[in-house]
Amino acid sequence: MNTMTDIHEPLAEFAPTGRIHLGVSLIGPPSELDFEQLRSHAQTAERGLFSLLSLDQRYWLRDDPGAASATDPAGSNDAATMLAAIAAVTTSIGVVVAAAPDYDDPADLVHRVASLDSLSGGRAAWHLLADGASGVSAGGGADGPDGEGVASADGRHGFIESARRTWRAPKPRDAHAGPVETLGAFEHGGQMYSLGLGRLEGPATKSGPVLVHDGGSARERAFAARHADVVISAPAGLAEALAVRREIVAHAVDAGRGANDVKIIQSATIILAATDEEARQRAESMRAQLPPDAWDAAAFVGSPAGVAEQLLDFARSGAVDGFTVMPWMFPGELAELVNHLVPELQRRGIYPTRYAAATLRGNLGLPETEQERGRASTHALPVVEADELGDVRLDLNLRMELVVAKMPA
Protein backbone atom coordinates (compact mmCIF):
# COMPACT_ATOMS: atom_id res chain seq x y z
CA MET A 1 0.00 0.00 0.00
CA ASN A 2 1.35 3.40 -0.98
CA THR A 3 1.42 5.75 2.01
CA MET A 4 3.11 8.63 0.22
CA THR A 5 2.45 11.96 1.88
CA ASP A 6 2.01 14.92 -0.46
CA ILE A 7 3.54 17.62 1.73
CA HIS A 8 5.51 19.59 -0.84
CA GLU A 9 4.82 21.99 -3.64
CA PRO A 10 6.01 21.03 -7.13
CA LEU A 11 9.55 22.11 -7.88
CA ALA A 12 9.91 24.22 -10.99
CA GLU A 13 11.57 22.23 -13.79
CA PHE A 14 12.48 19.35 -11.44
CA ALA A 15 11.22 15.94 -12.54
CA PRO A 16 11.51 13.08 -9.99
CA THR A 17 12.75 9.83 -11.48
CA GLY A 18 10.75 7.74 -9.01
CA ARG A 19 13.84 5.59 -8.47
CA ILE A 20 16.51 5.43 -5.81
CA HIS A 21 20.15 4.35 -5.81
CA LEU A 22 21.99 2.67 -2.98
CA GLY A 23 25.60 3.18 -1.98
CA VAL A 24 27.89 1.86 0.73
CA SER A 25 30.57 3.84 2.54
CA LEU A 26 33.41 1.99 4.26
CA ILE A 27 35.26 3.76 7.02
CA GLY A 28 39.03 4.07 7.12
CA PRO A 29 41.87 4.10 7.44
CA PRO A 30 42.46 1.85 4.43
CA SER A 31 45.45 0.36 6.25
CA GLU A 32 43.04 -1.37 8.61
CA LEU A 33 40.92 -2.85 5.83
CA ASP A 34 41.74 -6.37 4.74
CA PHE A 35 41.51 -6.60 0.95
CA GLU A 36 39.47 -9.80 1.05
CA GLN A 37 36.92 -8.08 3.29
CA LEU A 38 36.84 -5.11 0.96
CA ARG A 39 36.42 -7.38 -2.07
CA SER A 40 33.59 -9.25 -0.35
CA HIS A 41 31.79 -6.00 0.48
CA ALA A 42 32.22 -4.71 -3.07
CA GLN A 43 30.99 -7.87 -4.75
CA THR A 44 28.04 -8.17 -2.36
CA ALA A 45 27.07 -4.55 -3.06
CA GLU A 46 27.41 -5.11 -6.79
CA ARG A 47 25.19 -8.20 -6.53
CA GLY A 48 22.63 -5.84 -5.00
CA LEU A 49 23.07 -3.38 -7.90
CA PHE A 50 24.50 -0.70 -5.60
CA SER A 51 25.64 2.35 -7.54
CA LEU A 52 28.49 3.40 -5.26
CA LEU A 53 31.17 2.00 -2.99
CA SER A 54 33.08 4.72 -1.13
CA LEU A 55 36.36 4.24 0.71
CA ASP A 56 36.98 6.99 3.25
CA GLN A 57 40.60 7.98 3.73
CA ARG A 58 39.95 9.47 7.18
CA TYR A 59 40.81 7.78 10.47
CA TRP A 60 38.05 6.76 12.85
CA LEU A 61 38.53 6.61 16.58
CA ARG A 62 38.36 3.09 17.95
CA ASP A 63 36.96 4.24 21.32
CA ASP A 64 34.21 6.30 19.71
CA PRO A 65 32.73 4.75 16.56
CA GLY A 66 30.54 7.78 15.99
CA ALA A 67 33.39 10.28 15.79
CA ALA A 68 36.01 10.99 13.15
CA SER A 69 39.61 12.04 13.57
CA ALA A 70 41.98 13.77 11.18
CA THR A 71 44.99 11.80 12.37
CA ASP A 72 47.88 11.96 9.92
CA PRO A 73 47.24 9.07 7.51
CA ALA A 74 50.95 8.52 6.76
CA GLY A 75 51.58 4.83 6.29
CA SER A 76 47.97 4.11 5.35
CA ASN A 77 47.14 2.30 2.15
CA ASP A 78 46.04 4.75 -0.52
CA ALA A 79 42.27 4.67 -1.08
CA ALA A 80 42.59 5.16 -4.84
CA THR A 81 45.01 2.24 -5.08
CA MET A 82 42.74 0.00 -3.02
CA LEU A 83 39.78 0.91 -5.21
CA ALA A 84 41.77 0.27 -8.39
CA ALA A 85 42.17 -3.30 -7.14
CA ILE A 86 38.44 -3.45 -6.44
CA ALA A 87 37.70 -2.19 -9.94
CA ALA A 88 39.57 -5.22 -11.28
CA VAL A 89 37.26 -7.67 -9.45
CA THR A 90 33.98 -5.86 -10.19
CA THR A 91 32.27 -4.79 -13.38
CA SER A 92 29.66 -2.13 -12.69
CA ILE A 93 29.69 -0.58 -9.22
CA GLY A 94 31.09 2.94 -8.91
CA VAL A 95 34.25 3.38 -6.83
CA VAL A 96 34.53 6.58 -4.78
CA VAL A 97 37.71 7.99 -3.26
CA ALA A 98 36.74 10.04 -0.20
CA ALA A 99 39.79 12.18 0.51
CA ALA A 100 40.78 15.76 1.24
CA PRO A 101 43.37 17.41 -1.01
CA ASP A 102 45.49 18.35 2.00
CA TYR A 103 46.19 14.70 2.87
CA ASP A 104 48.89 14.59 0.23
CA ASP A 105 49.94 16.41 -2.92
CA PRO A 106 46.65 17.71 -4.40
CA ALA A 107 47.78 17.42 -8.01
CA ASP A 108 48.90 13.86 -7.41
CA LEU A 109 45.50 13.03 -5.90
CA VAL A 110 43.74 14.49 -8.96
CA HIS A 111 45.84 12.28 -11.25
CA ARG A 112 45.27 9.18 -9.10
CA VAL A 113 41.52 9.68 -9.33
CA ALA A 114 41.85 10.14 -13.10
CA SER A 115 43.85 6.89 -13.30
CA LEU A 116 41.17 5.13 -11.27
CA ASP A 117 38.53 6.40 -13.69
CA SER A 118 40.53 5.06 -16.63
CA LEU A 119 41.26 1.70 -15.02
CA SER A 120 37.63 1.22 -13.98
CA GLY A 121 36.20 2.18 -17.35
CA GLY A 122 34.56 5.40 -16.17
CA ARG A 123 33.33 4.22 -12.77
CA ALA A 124 35.34 6.54 -10.52
CA ALA A 125 34.27 9.43 -8.32
CA TRP A 126 36.04 11.76 -5.96
CA HIS A 127 34.30 12.72 -2.73
CA LEU A 128 36.06 16.00 -2.05
CA LEU A 129 36.28 16.15 1.74
CA ALA A 130 36.86 19.26 3.78
CA ASP A 131 40.31 20.20 5.01
CA GLY A 132 41.47 17.23 7.05
CA ALA A 133 42.49 19.47 9.91
CA SER A 134 38.90 20.50 10.49
CA GLY A 135 37.33 17.14 11.28
CA VAL A 136 33.70 16.21 10.73
CA SER A 137 30.72 17.15 12.83
CA ALA A 138 28.01 14.80 14.00
CA GLY A 139 25.57 16.42 11.60
CA GLY A 140 27.59 15.43 8.59
CA GLY A 141 29.19 18.80 7.92
CA ALA A 142 32.77 19.79 8.49
CA ASP A 143 33.66 22.18 11.27
CA GLY A 144 35.99 24.66 9.62
CA PRO A 145 37.15 28.15 10.54
CA ASP A 146 33.95 29.66 9.13
CA GLY A 147 31.82 27.34 11.25
CA GLU A 148 30.01 26.11 8.15
CA GLY A 149 32.18 23.51 6.58
CA VAL A 150 35.21 24.09 4.44
CA ALA A 151 37.49 27.04 4.98
CA SER A 152 37.62 28.69 1.55
CA ALA A 153 34.88 28.28 -1.04
CA ASP A 154 36.91 30.29 -3.57
CA GLY A 155 39.87 28.01 -3.00
CA ARG A 156 37.78 24.88 -3.47
CA HIS A 157 36.15 26.31 -6.58
CA GLY A 158 39.54 27.00 -8.15
CA PHE A 159 40.78 23.58 -7.15
CA ILE A 160 37.73 21.86 -8.68
CA GLU A 161 38.11 23.79 -11.92
CA SER A 162 41.79 22.87 -12.07
CA ALA A 163 40.97 19.20 -11.47
CA ARG A 164 38.35 19.19 -14.20
CA ARG A 165 40.73 20.82 -16.68
CA THR A 166 43.20 18.05 -15.92
CA TRP A 167 40.54 15.38 -16.42
CA ARG A 168 39.39 16.96 -19.70
CA ALA A 169 42.89 17.34 -21.11
CA PRO A 170 43.23 15.61 -24.49
CA LYS A 171 45.36 12.52 -24.84
CA PRO A 172 48.88 13.13 -26.21
CA ARG A 173 48.82 13.42 -29.98
CA ASP A 174 49.90 10.40 -31.97
CA ALA A 175 53.51 11.09 -32.94
CA HIS A 176 52.92 9.62 -36.40
CA ALA A 177 49.72 11.53 -37.13
CA GLY A 178 50.43 14.50 -39.37
CA PRO A 179 48.20 17.50 -40.06
CA VAL A 180 45.26 17.14 -42.43
CA GLU A 181 46.58 20.02 -44.53
CA THR A 182 50.25 20.96 -44.49
CA LEU A 183 50.80 24.69 -44.72
CA GLY A 184 54.55 24.61 -44.85
CA ALA A 185 57.71 24.23 -42.81
CA PHE A 186 60.31 26.52 -41.29
CA GLU A 187 63.65 26.29 -39.54
CA HIS A 188 64.61 27.76 -36.21
CA GLY A 189 67.78 27.16 -34.24
CA GLY A 190 68.79 24.27 -36.48
CA GLN A 191 65.46 22.47 -35.91
CA MET A 192 62.82 22.07 -38.63
CA TYR A 193 59.15 22.57 -37.72
CA SER A 194 56.05 21.67 -39.75
CA LEU A 195 52.97 23.87 -39.79
CA GLY A 196 49.53 22.56 -40.70
CA LEU A 197 45.81 22.31 -39.98
CA GLY A 198 44.12 19.33 -38.36
CA ARG A 199 40.60 18.46 -37.32
CA LEU A 200 39.26 19.06 -33.84
CA GLU A 201 37.22 16.33 -32.18
CA GLY A 202 34.37 18.74 -31.46
CA PRO A 203 33.34 20.93 -28.51
CA ALA A 204 31.99 18.12 -26.29
CA THR A 205 34.54 16.60 -23.93
CA LYS A 206 34.39 13.73 -21.48
CA SER A 207 33.29 14.94 -18.09
CA GLY A 208 35.80 12.82 -16.20
CA PRO A 209 35.26 11.34 -12.73
CA VAL A 210 32.08 12.18 -10.84
CA LEU A 211 32.59 14.88 -8.22
CA VAL A 212 30.90 14.32 -4.84
CA HIS A 213 30.62 16.94 -2.10
CA ASP A 214 29.13 17.04 1.40
CA GLY A 215 25.90 18.93 2.00
CA GLY A 216 25.71 18.91 5.77
CA SER A 217 25.35 22.69 6.12
CA ALA A 218 23.61 25.44 4.15
CA ARG A 219 26.93 26.82 2.93
CA GLU A 220 28.13 23.41 1.79
CA ARG A 221 24.85 22.75 -0.04
CA ALA A 222 25.04 26.08 -1.85
CA PHE A 223 28.58 25.36 -2.96
CA ALA A 224 27.89 21.74 -3.93
CA ALA A 225 24.80 22.65 -5.97
CA ARG A 226 26.95 24.96 -8.08
CA HIS A 227 30.01 22.78 -8.55
CA ALA A 228 29.43 19.09 -7.71
CA ASP A 229 27.63 16.24 -9.47
CA VAL A 230 26.44 14.52 -6.29
CA VAL A 231 25.62 15.98 -2.87
CA ILE A 232 25.85 13.77 0.23
CA SER A 233 23.13 15.07 2.53
CA ALA A 234 22.74 14.43 6.25
CA PRO A 235 20.17 11.95 7.62
CA ALA A 236 16.71 13.51 7.49
CA GLY A 237 12.99 12.82 7.51
CA LEU A 238 10.89 13.30 4.40
CA ALA A 239 9.87 16.91 5.06
CA GLU A 240 13.46 18.00 5.75
CA ALA A 241 14.77 16.05 2.76
CA LEU A 242 12.26 17.78 0.49
CA ALA A 243 13.39 21.15 1.83
CA VAL A 244 16.99 20.23 1.02
CA ARG A 245 15.91 19.22 -2.51
CA ARG A 246 14.26 22.62 -3.03
CA GLU A 247 17.40 24.32 -1.76
CA ILE A 248 19.70 22.33 -4.05
CA VAL A 249 17.49 22.87 -7.10
CA ALA A 250 17.26 26.61 -6.46
CA HIS A 251 21.04 26.98 -6.16
CA ALA A 252 21.68 24.81 -9.23
CA VAL A 253 19.22 26.72 -11.43
CA ASP A 254 20.61 30.03 -10.14
CA ALA A 255 24.07 28.86 -11.27
CA GLY A 256 22.78 28.09 -14.78
CA ARG A 257 22.54 24.34 -14.27
CA GLY A 258 19.55 22.10 -14.89
CA ALA A 259 17.11 21.32 -12.08
CA ASN A 260 17.99 17.62 -12.34
CA ASP A 261 21.75 18.07 -12.82
CA VAL A 262 22.70 17.52 -9.17
CA LYS A 263 21.96 14.19 -7.51
CA ILE A 264 21.26 13.96 -3.78
CA ILE A 265 22.42 10.84 -1.92
CA GLN A 266 21.36 10.90 1.72
CA SER A 267 23.42 9.27 4.46
CA ALA A 268 21.20 6.71 6.15
CA THR A 269 21.08 4.09 8.87
CA ILE A 270 18.94 1.11 7.88
CA ILE A 271 18.22 -1.50 10.54
CA LEU A 272 16.42 -4.64 9.36
CA ALA A 273 14.98 -7.69 11.07
CA ALA A 274 12.35 -10.27 10.26
CA THR A 275 9.65 -8.19 12.00
CA ASP A 276 9.23 -4.54 12.89
CA GLU A 277 9.41 -5.36 16.61
CA GLU A 278 12.65 -7.30 16.24
CA ALA A 279 14.09 -4.42 14.23
CA ARG A 280 13.16 -1.94 16.98
CA GLN A 281 14.87 -4.13 19.58
CA ARG A 282 17.95 -4.32 17.39
CA ALA A 283 17.95 -0.55 16.99
CA GLU A 284 17.78 -0.06 20.75
CA SER A 285 20.72 -2.42 21.18
CA MET A 286 22.72 -0.43 18.66
CA ARG A 287 21.73 2.88 20.20
CA ALA A 288 22.91 1.73 23.63
CA GLN A 289 26.40 1.09 22.26
CA LEU A 290 26.83 4.53 20.71
CA PRO A 291 27.51 7.98 22.16
CA PRO A 292 24.28 10.02 22.36
CA ASP A 293 25.30 12.38 19.54
CA ALA A 294 26.20 9.51 17.22
CA TRP A 295 22.73 7.99 16.95
CA ASP A 296 20.83 8.65 13.71
CA ALA A 297 17.40 9.87 14.82
CA ALA A 298 16.15 9.53 11.23
CA ALA A 299 17.14 5.85 10.96
CA PHE A 300 14.93 3.54 8.91
CA VAL A 301 13.96 0.69 11.22
CA GLY A 302 11.70 -2.25 10.43
CA SER A 303 11.12 -5.36 8.40
CA PRO A 304 12.33 -5.28 4.77
CA ALA A 305 8.77 -4.59 3.59
CA GLY A 306 8.28 -1.90 6.23
CA VAL A 307 11.50 -0.08 5.39
CA ALA A 308 10.74 -0.32 1.67
CA GLU A 309 7.43 1.45 2.33
CA GLN A 310 9.28 4.22 4.14
CA LEU A 311 11.73 4.65 1.26
CA LEU A 312 8.87 4.66 -1.25
CA ASP A 313 7.85 8.18 -0.25
CA PHE A 314 11.40 9.46 -0.72
CA ALA A 315 11.63 7.93 -4.19
CA ARG A 316 8.23 8.97 -5.52
CA SER A 317 8.51 12.54 -4.22
CA GLY A 318 12.05 12.99 -5.55
CA ALA A 319 13.26 14.07 -2.10
CA VAL A 320 16.51 12.18 -2.74
CA ASP A 321 18.11 10.18 -5.52
CA GLY A 322 19.37 7.53 -3.16
CA PHE A 323 20.86 6.52 0.16
CA THR A 324 24.33 5.54 1.28
CA VAL A 325 24.81 3.24 4.25
CA MET A 326 27.75 2.47 6.49
CA PRO A 327 27.57 -1.18 7.66
CA TRP A 328 29.93 -1.60 10.58
CA MET A 329 27.96 -2.51 13.68
CA PHE A 330 26.64 -6.02 13.02
CA PRO A 331 28.00 -8.84 10.84
CA GLY A 332 26.15 -9.33 7.60
CA GLU A 333 24.43 -5.93 7.53
CA LEU A 334 25.24 -5.33 3.87
CA ALA A 335 24.16 -8.84 2.85
CA GLU A 336 20.83 -8.32 4.64
CA LEU A 337 20.17 -5.19 2.60
CA VAL A 338 21.03 -6.97 -0.63
CA ASN A 339 19.14 -10.18 0.12
CA HIS A 340 16.02 -8.76 1.73
CA LEU A 341 15.55 -5.00 1.18
CA VAL A 342 16.56 -4.79 -2.48
CA PRO A 343 13.92 -7.30 -3.66
CA GLU A 344 11.22 -5.36 -1.77
CA LEU A 345 12.32 -2.11 -3.44
CA GLN A 346 12.30 -3.81 -6.84
CA ARG A 347 8.75 -5.11 -6.26
CA ARG A 348 7.65 -1.52 -5.74
CA GLY A 349 9.33 -0.40 -8.96
CA ILE A 350 11.67 2.10 -7.32
CA TYR A 351 14.96 0.20 -7.62
CA PRO A 352 16.75 -0.99 -10.77
CA THR A 353 16.77 -4.61 -11.86
CA ARG A 354 20.02 -4.16 -13.76
CA TYR A 355 22.76 -1.57 -14.15
CA ALA A 356 21.65 1.11 -16.60
CA ALA A 357 25.10 1.81 -18.06
CA ALA A 358 28.75 0.80 -17.98
CA THR A 359 29.84 4.05 -16.31
CA LEU A 360 29.01 5.66 -12.99
CA ARG A 361 27.72 8.76 -14.74
CA GLY A 362 25.40 6.67 -16.84
CA ASN A 363 24.11 4.73 -13.86
CA LEU A 364 23.37 7.92 -11.91
CA GLY A 365 21.78 9.64 -14.90
CA LEU A 366 24.50 12.27 -15.19
CA PRO A 367 25.71 13.52 -18.60
CA GLU A 368 28.73 11.68 -19.98
CA THR A 369 30.11 14.76 -21.74
CA GLU A 370 30.07 18.48 -21.10
CA GLN A 371 30.30 21.58 -23.22
CA GLU A 372 33.46 23.53 -22.61
CA ARG A 373 32.57 26.86 -21.01
CA GLY A 374 33.77 30.21 -22.22
CA ARG A 375 34.55 29.15 -25.78
CA ALA A 376 35.06 32.41 -27.71
CA SER A 377 33.69 32.87 -31.22
CA THR A 378 37.00 34.07 -32.67
CA HIS A 379 40.65 33.74 -31.72
CA ALA A 380 43.67 35.81 -32.62
CA LEU A 381 46.77 33.77 -33.38
CA PRO A 382 49.38 34.54 -30.73
CA VAL A 383 53.08 35.01 -31.32
CA VAL A 384 54.77 31.77 -30.20
CA GLU A 385 58.38 31.86 -29.08
CA ALA A 386 60.49 29.28 -30.86
CA ASP A 387 61.61 27.56 -27.66
CA GLU A 388 57.94 27.00 -26.77
CA LEU A 389 57.17 25.21 -30.03
CA GLY A 390 56.36 21.55 -29.92
CA ASP A 391 52.70 20.82 -30.46
CA VAL A 392 50.42 23.89 -30.34
CA ARG A 393 46.66 23.66 -30.87
CA LEU A 394 44.49 26.73 -31.37
CA ASP A 395 40.71 26.59 -31.76
CA LEU A 396 39.92 28.57 -34.91
CA ASN A 397 36.16 28.15 -34.38
CA LEU A 398 36.20 26.12 -37.58
CA ARG A 399 36.50 22.69 -35.94
CA MET A 400 40.15 22.87 -36.93
CA GLU A 401 43.42 23.16 -35.06
CA LEU A 402 46.73 24.77 -35.89
CA VAL A 403 49.51 22.23 -35.38
CA VAL A 404 53.16 23.13 -34.97
CA ALA A 405 55.36 20.09 -34.51
CA LYS A 406 59.05 19.24 -34.69
CA MET A 407 60.05 17.35 -37.80
CA PRO A 408 62.32 14.30 -37.56
CA ALA A 409 65.98 15.11 -38.09
Disulfide bonds with the S-S distance in Angstrom:
none
